[in-house]
């Protein structure tokens, strides 16, 4: 079978950087009439490479993305970026409107508080830093906004991230370089070993081992709320995104 696109193929831009983006690229390999280009921001040194075509790095704002959509004859966009990648999502929405390209958001459902949870919801990472009351903090909000905690000299931090954080950062901090998936047993061991008083996380959704562990140990959680999503159609699963693309490809 030819690897070249055939006339009528739907060229799909997958904005990735998430497990779902990668799974969607894999699922599309078997989809008749669909060819994908996955896009990564280029933040991690050793990204897991998705199936299909790949490009890496920013587009150069909304204008750059519009030019890319036109040059690559993109017929549909799936924004599968992390729910906290707010700028990329806003740019994708604006560019899709300007270029007249259908856009789908693929977003995991957020987490819901259960019996036994002790959550405090806050609107931003900065607000999470302000909400701390001292003690030993397990920080899982990613390395990019770690500077928000730099002024909290009254806290000790265990900061987990895929890549090493850069200054400014808290003075009293141990960095744990790791990439999921994580197990409840592993998360429980971390909470106990480091005598964690509070967990700080974004409401990313998906695997919730750290939340189960916090509930089990009675550790309170500061939960950073999601930024608002643009007014585009949205699905919660890769399967639903495949269905949406199947319909687009048949049009
Ligand atoms: P962001 O603040 O929304 O985006 C900043 C800029 O990075 C964008 O304006 C764009 O540059 C570029 N960019 C972001 N995602 C891109 C993509 N998939 N392909 C090409 N360019 C991209 O994003 P972020 O929060 O820094 O996240 C960067 C990437 O890491 C995202 O792809 C996201 O899925 C992933 N990620 C983010 C988080 C998080 O908590 N924020 C967590 C896990 C994974 P131009 O304006 O030049 O186009």
Boltz pocket constraint, residues with backbone or C-beta under 6 A from the ligand:
constraints:
  - pocket:
      binder: B
      contacts: [[A, 14], [A, 15], [A, 16], [A, 17], [A, 18], [A, 39], [A, 40], [A, 41], [A, 43], [A, 55], [A, 56], [A, 57], [A, 58], [A, 59], [A, 60], [A, 61], [A, 62], [A, 64], [A, 65], [A, 80], [A, 81], [A, 82], [A, 84], [A, 85], [A, 86], [A, 87], [A, 88], [A, 89], [A, 91], [A, 141], [A, 142], [A, 144], [A, 202]]
      max_distance: 6.0
